[in-house]
Amino acid sequence: MGENQQDENHKSKAFVKNASDKEQVKEAGRKERDRKKIEMADLREILALPVGRRFLWRMLAKCKTFGSVWHPSALIHFNAGQQDVGHALLAEINEADPAAFLKLMQENYKPTD
């Protein structure tokens, strides 16, 4: 497959070409719901695997999802952006499986004693 064709396959296409066409809008809504179902099913499969849960926990930690983003320089903006990604990931995890985050926390609990 050529490079240009690969680029074309990875571009997202608009579901609606004519917003005044009720059928196109209705079909676009169906396609969007189907896409979201597939994404949630994918995430549930990742959460079902110990290696997937470990990876997601590392990403949540790397994004400083539960920590402070404070820094006395412009780095605070970078940190806030990372944390925003972590929050988005956490929201998707909770949407895919409301019990998954608790499992992630239990599996990664390390007593301080």
C-alpha positions in Angstrom: 0.0 0.0 0.0 1.4 3.4 -1.0 2.1 6.1 1.5 -0.6 8.4 0.1 -3.2 5.6 0.3 -2.2 4.9 3.9 -2.7 8.6 4.8 -6.1 8.5 3.1 -7.2 5.4 5.2 -6.2 7.1 8.5 -8.0 10.4 7.8 -11.4 10.6 9.5 -14.2 11.4 7.1 -17.2 13.5 7.9 -20.3 11.4 8.4 -22.5 14.2 7.0 -21.9 16.0 3.8 -25.2 17.9 3.8 -26.5 18.9 7.3 -29.9 19.7 6.0 -30.4 16.1 4.8 -32.2 14.5 7.8 -31.3 11.0 6.6 -27.6 11.8 6.4 -27.8 13.3 9.9 -29.7 10.2 11.2 -27.1 7.9 9.6 -24.3 9.9 11.0 -25.7 9.6 14.5 -25.9 5.8 14.0 -22.3 5.6 12.7 -21.1 7.7 15.7 -22.9 5.4 18.1 -21.4 2.3 16.4 -17.9 3.9 16.5 -18.3 4.6 20.2 -19.5 1.0 20.9 -16.5 -0.4 19.2 -14.1 1.9 21.1 -15.7 0.9 24.4 -15.5 -2.8 23.5 -11.8 -2.3 22.6 -11.1 -0.7 25.9 -13.0 -3.4 27.8 -10.8 -6.0 26.1 -7.6 -4.1 27.2 -9.0 -3.8 30.7 -9.6 -7.6 30.8 -5.9 -8.2 30.4 -3.4 -7.7 33.3 -0.9 -6.3 30.9 -3.5 -3.8 29.6 -4.4 -2.7 33.1 -0.7 -2.2 34.0 -0.2 -0.2 30.8 -3.2 2.0 31.5 -2.1 2.6 35.2 1.3 3.7 34.0 -0.2 6.1 31.5 -2.5 7.5 34.2 0.5 8.0 36.5 2.7 9.5 33.7 -0.1 12.0 32.9 -0.1 13.1 36.6 -3.8 12.3 36.6 -4.0 12.3 40.4 -1.2 14.8 41.3 -0.5 18.5 41.2 0.4 20.1 37.9 1.9 23.1 39.8 5.3 24.4 38.6 6.5 28.0 39.0 7.2 28.3 35.3 5.4 27.8 32.0 5.9 24.1 32.5 2.6 24.2 34.4 0.8 24.5 31.1 2.5 21.3 29.8 1.7 19.5 33.0 -1.9 20.6 32.8 -2.1 19.3 29.2 -0.7 15.9 30.3 -3.2 15.8 33.2 -6.0 16.6 30.8 -5.1 13.5 28.7 -5.1 11.5 31.9 -8.5 12.7 32.9 -9.8 11.9 29.4 -8.4 8.4 29.7 -9.9 7.9 33.1 -13.3 9.0 31.8 -13.1 6.5 29.0 -12.1 3.7 31.5 -15.0 4.6 33.7 -17.4 4.6 30.8 -16.2 1.3 29.5 -16.2 -0.5 32.9 -17.2 1.4 36.0 -15.6 -1.2 38.2 -12.2 -1.1 36.3 -10.7 1.9 38.1 -11.2 0.3 41.5 -9.5 -2.9 40.2 -6.6 -0.7 38.8 -6.2 0.9 42.2 -6.4 -2.4 44.1 -3.8 -4.0 41.8 -1.4 -1.1 42.2 -1.8 -0.5 45.9 1.5 -0.4 47.6 1.4 0.0 51.4 3.7 2.7 52.8 4.6 0.7 55.9 
